[in-house]
Amino acid sequence: MRVLLVTTGSRGDVEPFAALAAGLARAGHDPLLAAPRRLTEHAAGRGVPVAPLDDGIFALQQEVAGKGTRASVTAARSALPLLRRWLDDVATLQDSGADIVVYAPKSLGAHHLADRLGVPSIAALPVPLFSPTARFASPLSAVRPPRFLNRASWRLAGAVEAPYRRMVRGWRSEVLGLTGPTPNLTDRVAHDGVLHAWSPHLLPAPDDWPAALAPIGFWSAPSDDWTPPDNLTRFLDAGEPPVYVGFGSMLAKDPDAFTLAVLDGLARSGRRAVLATGWGALRPSHVPESVYVLDQAPHDWLLQRTSVAVHHGGVGTVAAALRAGVPQVIRPFLGDQPFWARRVHEIGIAAAPLTGRFTADRLAAALDDATPMAGAAREMAARVREEDGVTAAVARIERTVARA
């Protein structure tokens, strides 16, 4: 079975797909992972076949981050041509010989490619976005509406694709040669079915969902081939487990001030720390000996050697901290991050989310609040590690192809 997997976004978006690709290969199938060029190198190094796609849109996002409204408006005018280049790269996968396309809905064109190939497709999501429930509001909702408006809030997912719908419709016709109406994402995901790739211990299926929508577990793969630098090993061995601080691909409006608040909060708490600078939320220049700075490190290796994980609330980092069994402190930035920040707090393994103004005092207090949750975090980790989301996903994909 030849499986084409198409995803986009940050490293946290790509790594679960890489883990699924590896699981498909172990099961005797032939996967191909198509993802932004800058994020395929790691997967290729682990033996996953990759198709690098245009990633100009991410360079644009980094260029304008924190530069104000005028830069954002200029970037918006540049975004559509870059997204068209992305779609044109997706179209080059027509010769992949795929028997099925597994796609992240925000990749925009993958399900249309499946139509061109005449094969089934299935959506994959690490967060609930297209499956309404009355039990809680859409994770994209910026506010928590009254309960009777929960189901209505799920229309937000459809609005996300609205700025690109005309462009996608033209690309589908001109490049793929497909005629007829262009299905919107909400309807298409409902038609295709979806693999909900998060742990039911983190968020169980609401009781008004059909069984097919139940979450099947995270998709992860160990970083067995990673060797830490000697100075990191020495730092970890030199004292109590440090706090991990990293905000992934998030970009702070004022990285210098944000970094100073982080360092001041750590000093006030009296804790050692490892800072992962990522894409730019943290920009340390002078740090005390109690702080070790690195670009990034595999979460599955590093987090189990820390005491608390301070991060942005991306579901990939939430999952890694869950498996590591460490309590969490979350400073959400955007999207579904506030949703996950509230959720891990509700289940007793994270401090209250650091929304609003971020200060050193609030960070120090949150670290004090999170530390006593270590026991609950370890118990949750034991349950999450028993799951095998990759194997469950492979079985669903096999059944979908067999039915087709």
C-alpha positions as CSV (number, residue, x, y, z in Angstrom):
1,M,0.0,0.0,0.0
2,R,1.4,3.4,-1.1
3,V,0.5,6.2,1.3
4,L,1.0,9.8,0.6
5,L,1.1,12.0,3.8
6,V,0.8,15.7,3.3
7,T,1.2,18.2,6.1
8,T,2.4,21.8,6.7
9,G,3.2,24.1,9.6
10,S,5.8,23.9,12.3
11,R,8.0,21.1,13.4
12,G,5.3,20.1,15.9
13,D,2.9,19.6,12.9
14,V,5.4,17.6,10.8
15,E,6.9,15.2,13.4
16,P,3.6,13.3,14.1
17,F,3.3,12.7,10.4
18,A,6.9,11.5,10.3
19,A,6.1,9.1,13.1
20,L,3.1,7.8,11.2
21,A,5.2,7.3,8.1
22,A,7.7,5.3,10.1
23,G,4.9,3.2,11.5
24,L,3.5,2.5,8.0
25,A,6.9,1.4,6.8
26,R,7.2,-1.0,9.8
27,A,3.8,-2.4,8.8
28,G,5.2,-3.2,5.3
29,H,3.7,-0.2,3.5
30,D,5.3,2.4,1.3
31,P,4.9,5.9,2.8
32,L,5.9,9.3,1.3
33,L,5.9,12.3,3.6
34,A,5.4,15.6,1.8
35,A,6.1,18.6,4.1
36,P,7.8,22.1,4.1
37,R,11.4,21.7,2.9
38,R,13.1,23.1,6.0
39,L,11.3,20.4,8.1
40,T,11.9,17.3,6.1
41,E,15.6,16.9,6.8
42,H,15.0,15.4,10.2
43,A,12.5,12.9,8.9
44,A,14.8,11.9,6.0
45,G,17.6,11.3,8.5
46,R,15.4,8.7,10.2
47,G,14.9,6.8,7.0
48,V,11.4,8.3,6.1
49,P,11.0,8.9,2.3
50,V,10.3,12.6,1.9
51,A,9.0,15.0,-0.8
52,P,10.2,18.6,0.2
53,L,7.6,21.3,-0.6
54,D,8.0,25.0,-1.0
55,D,8.3,26.8,2.4
56,G,8.5,30.4,1.4
57,I,5.4,31.2,3.5
58,F,7.3,30.4,6.7
59,A,10.2,32.6,5.8
60,L,7.7,35.4,5.3
61,Q,6.1,34.8,8.7
62,Q,9.5,35.0,10.4
63,E,10.4,38.2,8.5
64,V,7.4,40.2,9.6
65,A,7.0,38.8,13.2
66,G,6.8,41.6,15.7
67,K,7.1,44.4,13.1
68,G,3.7,45.8,13.5
69,T,0.5,46.3,11.5
70,R,2.0,47.8,8.4
71,A,4.4,44.8,7.9
72,S,1.5,42.4,8.5
73,V,-0.6,44.1,5.8
74,T,2.3,43.9,3.4
75,A,2.8,40.3,4.2
76,A,-0.8,39.5,3.6
77,R,-0.5,40.7,0.0
78,S,2.6,38.5,-0.5
79,A,1.0,35.4,1.1
80,L,-1.3,34.3,-1.7
81,P,1.4,33.9,-4.3
82,L,3.5,32.0,-1.8
83,L,0.6,29.7,-1.0
84,R,0.0,29.2,-4.7
85,R,3.7,28.1,-5.0
86,W,3.0,25.6,-2.2
87,L,-0.1,24.3,-4.0
88,D,1.9,23.9,-7.3
89,D,4.4,21.8,-5.4
90,V,1.6,19.7,-4.0
91,A,0.4,19.1,-7.6
92,T,3.8,17.6,-8.5
93,L,2.9,14.7,-6.3
94,Q,0.5,13.4,-9.0
95,D,3.0,10.8,-10.0
96,S,3.4,9.4,-6.4
97,G,1.2,6.4,-7.3
98,A,-0.5,6.7,-3.9
99,D,-3.4,4.4,-2.9
100,I,-4.5,6.9,-0.3
101,V,-3.8,10.5,0.8
102,V,-3.6,11.3,4.5
103,Y,-3.5,15.0,5.0
104,A,-3.5,17.9,7.4
105,P,-6.5,20.0,6.5
106,K,-4.4,23.2,6.6
107,S,-2.3,21.9,3.7
108,L,-5.2,23.2,1.5
109,G,-4.7,21.1,-1.6
110,A,-4.0,17.5,-0.5
111,H,-7.6,16.3,-0.6
112,H,-8.0,17.8,-4.1
113,L,-4.9,15.9,-5.2
114,A,-6.6,12.7,-4.0
115,D,-9.5,13.5,-6.2
116,R,-7.1,13.9,-9.2
117,L,-5.5,10.5,-8.4
118,G,-8.9,8.9,-7.9
119,V,-8.0,7.5,-4.5
120,P,-9.5,7.9,-1.0
121,S,-8.3,10.5,1.5
122,I,-8.5,10.9,5.2
123,A,-7.9,13.9,7.3
124,A,-5.5,13.8,10.3
125,L,-5.7,16.3,13.2
126,P,-4.0,16.6,16.6
127,V,-6.7,18.9,17.8
128,P,-10.5,18.9,17.3
129,L,-11.5,21.4,14.6
130,F,-14.1,20.1,12.2
131,S,-16.2,17.8,14.5
132,P,-18.8,20.0,16.4
133,T,-19.9,19.2,19.9
134,A,-22.2,20.9,22.3
135,R,-19.9,19.9,25.2
136,F,-17.2,22.5,24.6
137,A,-16.4,25.4,22.3
138,S,-14.2,25.2,19.3
139,P,-10.5,25.3,20.2
140,L,-10.2,28.2,17.8
141,S,-12.6,30.4,19.8
142,A,-10.8,33.3,21.3
143,V,-13.4,33.5,24.2
144,R,-15.4,30.8,26.1
145,P,-19.0,31.4,24.9
146,P,-22.1,30.5,26.9
147,R,-22.6,26.7,26.7
148,F,-25.6,27.0,24.4
149,L,-23.3,28.6,21.8
150,N,-20.7,25.9,21.9
151,R,-21.8,24.1,18.8
152,A,-22.1,27.3,16.8
153,S,-18.5,28.2,17.6
154,W,-17.3,25.3,15.5
155,R,-18.1,27.3,12.3
156,L,-14.8,29.1,12.9
157,A,-12.9,26.2,11.3
158,G,-14.7,26.8,8.0
159,A,-13.9,30.5,8.2
160,V,-10.2,29.9,8.3
161,E,-10.0,28.7,4.7
162,A,-12.2,31.6,3.4
163,P,-9.4,33.9,2.3
164,Y,-7.9,31.2,0.2
165,R,-11.0,29.5,-1.3
166,R,-11.0,31.4,-4.6
167,M,-7.3,30.7,-5.1
168,V,-7.7,27.0,-4.3
169,R,-10.7,26.7,-6.6
170,G,-8.7,28.2,-9.5
171,W,-5.7,25.9,-8.8
172,R,-8.0,22.8,-8.6
173,S,-9.4,23.6,-12.0
174,E,-6.3,25.0,-13.8
175,V,-3.6,22.7,-12.5
176,L,-5.4,19.5,-11.5
177,G,-8.0,19.7,-14.3
178,L,-10.9,19.0,-11.9
179,T,-14.3,20.2,-12.8
180,G,-17.5,20.6,-10.7
181,P,-17.9,22.4,-7.3
182,T,-15.0,22.7,-4.9
183,P,-15.9,21.2,-1.6
184,N,-15.2,23.3,1.5
185,L,-12.9,21.8,4.2
186,T,-15.6,21.2,6.7
187,D,-17.7,19.2,4.4
188,R,-14.7,17.4,3.0
189,V,-13.4,16.3,6.4
190,A,-16.9,15.1,7.3
191,H,-16.9,13.1,4.1
192,D,-13.4,11.7,4.4
193,G,-13.4,10.9,8.1
194,V,-10.6,12.0,10.4
195,L,-7.9,10.5,12.5
196,H,-7.9,12.4,15.8
197,A,-4.3,12.0,16.9
198,W,-4.4,13.0,20.6
199,S,-4.7,11.0,23.8
200,P,-8.1,10.3,25.2
201,H,-6.5,10.7,28.6
202,L,-5.9,14.3,27.7
203,L,-9.2,14.9,26.1
204,P,-11.8,12.1,25.8
205,A,-14.4,12.1,23.1
206,P,-17.5,14.0,24.0
207,D,-20.6,11.9,24.3
208,D,-22.3,13.4,21.3
209,W,-19.5,12.2,18.9
210,P,-19.9,9.0,16.9
211,A,-17.3,6.3,17.7
212,A,-15.4,6.9,14.5
213,L,-14.3,10.4,15.9
214,A,-12.8,9.1,19.1
215,P,-9.2,10.1,19.6
216,I,-6.7,7.2,18.9
217,G,-3.6,8.5,20.8
218,F,-0.6,10.6,19.9
219,W,1.7,9.8,17.1
220,S,5.3,9.8,18.3
221,A,8.6,8.1,17.6
222,P,11.7,8.1,19.9
223,S,14.8,10.0,19.0
224,D,17.1,7.0,19.5
225,D,19.8,8.5,17.2
226,W,20.3,11.8,19.0
227,T,23.4,12.3,21.1
228,P,23.4,15.3,23.5
229,P,26.5,17.6,23.6
230,D,28.8,16.9,26.4
231,N,28.3,20.3,28.1
232,L,24.5,19.7,28.2
233,T,25.0,16.4,29.9
234,R,27.4,18.0,32.4
235,F,24.9,20.7,33.1
236,L,22.1,18.2,33.7
237,D,24.3,16.1,36.0
238,A,25.5,19.1,38.0
239,G,22.3,19.6,40.1
240,E,18.6,19.1,40.5
241,P,16.6,18.6,37.3
242,P,16.2,22.0,35.7
243,V,13.1,23.7,34.3
244,Y,12.6,23.4,30.6
245,V,11.7,26.7,28.8
246,G,10.9,26.7,25.1
247,F,8.3,28.2,22.9
248,G,8.9,26.4,19.6
249,S,8.0,28.3,16.5
250,M,6.3,31.2,18.3
251,L,7.8,34.6,17.8
252,A,7.5,37.2,20.6
253,K,6.7,40.8,19.8
254,D,9.6,41.9,21.9
255,P,12.0,38.9,22.3
256,D,14.5,40.8,24.4
257,A,11.9,41.9,27.0
258,F,10.2,38.5,26.9
259,T,13.5,36.8,27.5
260,L,14.4,39.1,30.4
261,A,11.0,38.3,32.1
262,V,11.7,34.6,31.7
263,L,15.2,34.8,33.2
264,D,14.0,37.1,36.0
265,G,11.2,34.7,36.8
266,L,13.6,31.8,36.9
267,A,16.0,33.7,39.2
268,R,13.1,34.6,41.6
269,S,12.1,31.0,41.7
270,G,15.6,29.8,42.5
271,R,15.6,27.2,39.8
272,R,18.1,26.1,37.2
273,A,16.8,26.0,33.6
274,V,17.4,24.8,30.0
275,L,16.3,27.4,27.5
276,A,15.5,26.3,23.9
277,T,15.6,29.4,21.7
278,G,13.5,27.9,18.9
279,W,12.4,30.3,16.2
280,G,12.8,33.5,18.2
281,A,10.5,33.9,21.2
282,L,13.6,33.7,23.3
283,R,16.7,35.8,22.5
284,P,19.2,35.4,25.4
285,S,22.4,37.4,25.4
286,H,23.7,37.2,28.9
287,V,22.6,34.2,31.1
288,P,23.7,33.1,34.6
289,E,25.5,29.8,35.1
290,S,22.2,28.3,36.3
291,V,20.8,28.5,32.8
292,Y,21.9,26.5,29.8
293,V,20.9,27.7,26.3
294,L,20.4,25.6,23.2
295,D,18.7,25.9,19.9
296,Q,16.5,22.8,20.3
297,A,16.7,19.2,21.4
298,P,14.4,16.2,21.0
299,H,11.6,16.6,23.6
300,D,11.4,12.9,24.3
301,W,15.1,12.9,25.4
302,L,15.2,16.2,27.2
303,L,11.9,16.7,29.0
304,Q,12.2,13.5,31.1
305,R,15.3,15.0,32.6
306,T,13.6,18.2,33.7
307,S,11.3,19.2,36.6
308,V,8.7,21.5,34.9
309,A,8.1,22.3,31.2
310,V,7.3,25.9,30.4
311,H,6.1,26.3,26.8
312,H,3.5,27.8,24.4
313,G,0.8,25.1,24.6
314,G,1.3,23.6,21.1
315,V,-0.2,20.1,21.3
316,G,3.1,18.5,20.2
317,T,4.8,19.9,23.2
318,V,1.8,19.2,25.5
319,A,2.1,15.6,24.3
320,A,5.8,15.4,24.9
321,A,5.5,16.8,28.4
322,L,2.6,14.3,29.1
323,R,4.7,11.4,28.1
324,A,7.7,12.7,30.1
325,G,5.6,12.9,33.2
326,V,6.5,16.5,34.1
327,P,4.1,19.2,35.2
328,Q,3.6,22.2,32.8
329,V,3.4,25.9,32.8
330,I,1.9,27.3,29.6
331,R,2.1,30.8,28.2
332,P,-0.3,30.5,25.1
333,F,0.2,32.7,22.1
334,L,-2.5,31.9,19.5
335,G,-4.8,29.4,17.9
336,D,-5.6,26.3,19.9
337,Q,-2.9,26.9,22.5
338,P,-5.2,28.5,25.1
339,F,-7.5,25.5,24.7
340,W,-4.8,23.0,25.6
341,A,-3.5,25.3,28.3
342,R,-6.9,25.3,30.0
343,R,-7.2,21.5,29.5
344,V,-4.0,20.4,31.1
345,H,-4.8,22.8,34.0
346,E,-8.3,21.2,34.3
347,I,-6.8,17.7,34.6
348,G,-4.4,18.8,37.3
349,I,-1.0,18.6,35.6
350,A,-0.4,22.3,34.9
351,A,-0.6,25.6,36.6
352,A,-3.2,28.1,35.5
353,P,-2.4,29.4,32.0
354,L,-0.3,32.6,31.8
355,T,-2.6,34.6,29.6
356,G,-2.5,38.3,29.5
357,R,0.6,40.2,30.6
358,F,3.6,38.0,31.1
359,T,5.8,39.0,34.0
360,A,8.6,37.5,36.1
361,D,6.5,37.3,39.2
362,R,3.7,35.4,37.4
363,L,6.2,32.9,36.0
364,A,7.8,32.3,39.4
365,A,4.4,31.8,41.0
366,A,3.3,29.4,38.2
367,L,6.4,27.4,38.7
368,D,5.6,27.1,42.5
369,D,2.0,26.1,41.6
370,A,3.1,23.4,39.1
371,T,5.9,21.7,41.1
372,P,3.5,19.9,43.5
373,M,1.7,18.4,40.5
374,A,4.7,16.1,39.6
375,G,3.0,13.0,41.1
376,A,-0.1,13.5,39.0
377,A,2.0,14.2,35.9
378,R,3.9,10.9,36.4
379,E,0.6,8.9,36.8
380,M,-0.8,10.5,33.6
381,A,2.4,9.6,31.8
382,A,2.1,6.0,32.7
383,R,-1.4,5.9,31.1
384,V,-0.4,7.8,28.0
385,R,2.6,5.6,27.3
386,E,0.4,2.5,27.1
387,E,-1.3,3.9,24.0
388,D,-0.1,3.3,20.5
389,G,-1.7,5.9,18.3
390,V,0.5,5.1,15.3
391,T,-0.6,1.4,15.2
392,A,-4.3,2.5,15.5
393,A,-3.9,5.0,12.7
394,V,-2.2,2.4,10.4
395,A,-5.1,0.0,11.0
396,R,-7.7,2.8,10.1
397,I,-5.8,3.6,6.9
398,E,-5.6,0.0,5.9
399,R,-9.4,-0.4,6.4
400,T,-10.1,2.8,4.3
401,V,-8.1,1.5,1.4
402,A,-9.6,-2.0,1.6
403,R,-13.1,-0.5,1.5
404,A,-12.1,1.6,-1.5
